[in-house]
């Protein structure tokens, strides 16, 4: 199982966020997030939003650190990308 996380650089709700993704399946991603203790409500279309204070925990649990543009490339290549405004 490999999941990926980008640096916490995305602002929102007074904090910075990372994106946690899988390049295999949403099921793989949901299992990893659940084991990490991330609530399902943090899942948005094709990724989990992870607050900056949880970044190190995700990496320690096995998430591979990648650049933000790599997250989009991985999702697109796996056919898992769900952009905003498109039907799911």
VEXLOTOR-973637 format. One record per residue: x, y, z of N, C-alpha, C in turn. Coordinates in pm, whole numbers, plus 50000, padded with zeros to 5 digits. Example, Ala and Ser with C-alpha at 12.3 -4.5 7.8 and 13.67 -1.06 7.14 Angstrom:
513194943150780512304955050780513204967050780;512854977550708513674989450714512905000350787;
END
This chain:
500864988250000500005000050000500905012350000;500675021449904501385034049902500385045349890;500475054549982499705066949972500705078349974;500275089649927501165101149910500575113249979;501455122350022501015134550087501885146150039;501245157450013501995169349974502215178050098;503125187850090503405196350205502165204450247;502075207750374500925215550421501075230350382;500665233450260500785247150209499455253150168;498365245550180497065250050132496295256450247;496025269650241495325276350352493825273650352;493275273250472491845271650488491475270650635;490445277750673489945277150810491015280550913;491885290050880492885294750974494075285550994;494275275950904495425266850915495875262750777;496965255050772497475249850646497155235050636;496945230450511496505216850486497375209850382;497425196650392498035187850294496945179650228;497305173250117496395164050049496975150050058;496175140550102496565126550112495845118950002;496605112049915496015105249800496595091149784;495895083149705496375069949664496465069949512;497405062249460497465060549314496965046649275;496275039949370495735026649344494215026649350;493665031149464492205030849479491765039649595;490505043449592489935050649706489855041649828;489625028649805489575019249918490895019249994;492005018649922493315019149985493465032050066;493055043050008493145055850074492295056350201;491075051350193490185051250310490745042650423;491335031350389491935022650492493075029850562;493955036050485495085043250543494595054550633;493655062350583493135073550661492485068750791;491735057850782491085052450902492125048051005;493175041250958494245036851049494975048651111;494995059751040495625071951090494705079651185;493425075951185492455082751270491855095151207;491925096051075491365107451003489885104750978;489005114051016487575111750996487205111650847;486225103850812485785102550672485315116050616;484835124850701484375137950654485525146350595;486765142250619487925149350563488185145350418;487425135550366487595131250228486845140750137;487555145950036486945155349943487235151049799;486235145149734486285140649596487305129849567;488605132849583489655123149547490835123149644;490685130149756491775131249852491235133949992;492105132250089491795136450226492545149350252;491885158650318492545170750365493115167750503;494415169850518495135166850642495705179950698;495335183750821495875196050878497385194750905;498065206050902499525206050914500025198851039;499285199551148499755193051271499695177751263;499035172251160498965157651141499905152751031;500595161850965501485158350854502545148150896;503265150851003504345141951047503805128151083;502615127551140502015114551174501715106551048;501225113250944500935106350819502205100850756;503275108650759504555104150703505105092550786;505015093650918505495082951006504715069950983;503445071150944502615059450919502855053350781;503665060250698504015054650568503645062850446;503015074350464502705082750348504015088050288;504095087650157505285092150086505135107050055;506155114750090506115129050067506385132149919;505495140149859505645144349720505275159149709;505665165249599505275179049574503805179549535;503195191049552501765192649523501425189249379;502235193049286501915190049146502005175049120;502805167849198502895153349183501605146549227;500925152149326499635146749371498645146249254;498545157049181497625157649067498045147748960;499345146748932499835137448831499515122948870;499735119448996499455105949043497975102549029;497115111749073495675109349065495215107948920;495715116548834495325116248693495785103348626;497035099548649497575087348588496815074848635;496315075048758495585063648813494105063848774;493675074548709492255075748674491375078848794;491965084448899491225087349023490965102249043;491395110548951491225125048965489765128748948;489225136449042487845141549035487885156749058;488105164448952488185178948968486875185049016;486975196449081485795203849123484925206849003;483625206349023482685210148918482355199148819;482955187548834482665176448743481825166048815;480995159348739480155148648798481045137548852;480605131648961481405121049021480795108248985;
END
